[in-house]
Amino acid sequence: MKAYLALISAAVIGLSACSQEASKPAEASAPTASAASEAAPAPAESAPPADAPASGAASADSAAAPAAGNCATTVEANDAMQFNTKEIQVSKACKEFTVTLKHTGTQPKESMGHNIVIGKAEDMDGIFKDGAGAAATDYVKPDDARVVAHTKLVGGGEEASLTLDPAKLAGGEYKFACTFPGHGALMNGKVTLVD
């Protein structure tokens, strides 16, 4: 029941954040949103942030897939509870791989915080459940052995990174997700080890 309440609360916060953004970009950040306003009329300005990750997901999937020897990638998250990719490809050739999470939204982490947590696919439900009560540790249970790596929780305009040994991804199916309560259902994807 608590999980459903958290999901409903997150959806309400997300929807209210979307309705608040419609007026702010038009007034407060017109210079930074000038490219968006040239591409779309002003009344539809609230649509690009929600649509951008969806339409950019196909190109972002390939952009987030590093070539052999490229040992870092950036994943963007927004106020509409979306990552810009559904897959992170990690090269086996890397000694270390870094994932940078960039929160492109404006909402604070207390209401629309995002993180990236990587774990085995079969462990993700437990990671979510145990992390739900761990607000003090960014919704990740301290010293959780099921977590391969994770970022701290970030709010709008902030970023954080995690670094992992690609060898930890051998022998299983891995996923990444945001463990902020209610976000994991929308904000998740797979982590693939590639040659």
N, C-alpha and C positions, 0 to 999 in steps of 0.2 A: 504494500500500500504506500509506503514511504517513497518507493521508487516512482510510482505513478504520480504522486504529488510533486516530486522533484521535477519530473518530466513536464507536467502541466505548468509548473511555475516557470521553468526554463522557456517553454513555448510562449507564455504570456510575456515574459521579459523580452524575448526575441521579437515578438510582434510589436511590442511597444517601442523597442529600439528602432525597428524598421520605420514605424510611423513618425518617430522623432527625427530620423535622418532625412526625411523628405524635405523639411524646411531648412535644416542646418546647412546642407551642401549648397543650396541655392543662395543663402545669405552669407554664411560665415566663411565658406571656403570656395567661393566662386573662382578665384585665381587658380587654385589647385584642381578644380573640377572643370576647368575650361575645355579640356579635351573631351570630357564626357558630355558637356553641354553642346559642343559642336556636333557630336555624333548623334545626339538624341535631343528632342525638344525638352524644355525645362520641366513640364509636368511629369515626364517619364523618368526624371533623374533618379528617383528612388528605385527604379527597376534595375539599372546597371549593376549596383552592388550585389543584388541578389542573383542576377542573371550572369554576372561576369564569371564567377567560378564554374557555373554550370556550362556556359558556352566555352569557357577557357579550359575546362577539364580535359578535353581531348588533347589539346596542345600542351597543357600542363603535365598530363601523364607522360608524354614523351620528353618534355623539358625536365621533369623531375627524375628521369631515368638517366643517370650518369653513364658515360662511356667508361670502358676499362681505364683505370688510372685516375679518373675523376672521383675524388673521395669526399665530396660534399654536395649537399643539395639544400634548397630552401623550400619550405612549405608555408604557404600563406593561409591564414584563417581570417574570417570576417565576423561582423556583428549578426549575420544571418545564419550563424552556426554551420559554416561550410569551410572545408579545406579546398584548396585549388587543385588537388590531385587525389586519386584513389589508390595510387601505388607509389612506393618508394623502392627503387632498384639499387641494391648495394653491390658494388663490385667485389668479387673475391680477391682481386689483386691488391686491394687496399689493406694496409696494416691497421688503420683506423678510419672510420667513416663518421662524418659530422652532418647532422641534420639541424638546420636553423629554422625555428618557428618564428614567423613574422605576423603579428596581429595587425591587420590593415584597417580594422574598425576604429571606433572612437569610444566605445563603452568601457568602463573600468573593469578590472578583473573581478571585483566583488559581484558584479551582475552579469558579465559576459566574458569571463576569463576562459582562456584556452591553454592547453598543454598538449604535448605529444607523449604518449606512453606506448612502448613497444613490448610485446609479449607474445607467447605462443597463442595461436587462435583458440585452442581449447581452454586456455587460462583466462581469457579476457573477461568472461562473466564474473569470475571470482575477483579479478583485479578491480572491476567496476564496483562490486558490492562492498569489498573491503575499503576501497578508496572513498566511497560516498560519505563516510563519517570522518574523513581525515582532512578537513578543511585547513587545519593548521599546517599540514604538510603537502599542500597543493593537490589534494584529492588523490594522493598516492600513499598507500599504507607504508609506513617506514620499514625499511629493510625487507621489502617483499621480494622473495627469491624468484617469483614468477615474472617480475619486471626485468627485462633485459636492459632497458635504458629509458630515461624520461627527462623532459625539460621541466623547468619550474612553470608555474601558472603566470600567464602574461595578460595584460589588458591592452586596450586600444593604443596603437603606436609603439608598443614594446616588442622586443624580441628576445629569444633565449635559444640556446643550443644544447644539443646532447652529442656525445661522442661514444661510439661503440666499436668493439672488435668484431668485424664481419664473421669471424669463426664462430661466434656465439649464435649465429643464425643458421648454422648447418643442422640438418636433420630435423626438419619440421616445417610447419606452416606458421608464419608469423604475421601479426597484424599490428597496426598502429591506430590509436584513437585518442580522443580528448576525454578525460575522465571527470571533467566538471559535471556535476549532476545534471542529467537529462541531455547532455550533448553527444554521448557515445553512439546513440542510434543513428544520428546523421553524420557525425564527424568520425569516420573510420576508413580504413583501407588496408591493403596488404603490403607486406614488406617482402621483397623477393631478392634472393641472393643470385647474382648473375656472374658469368665469366668475364 
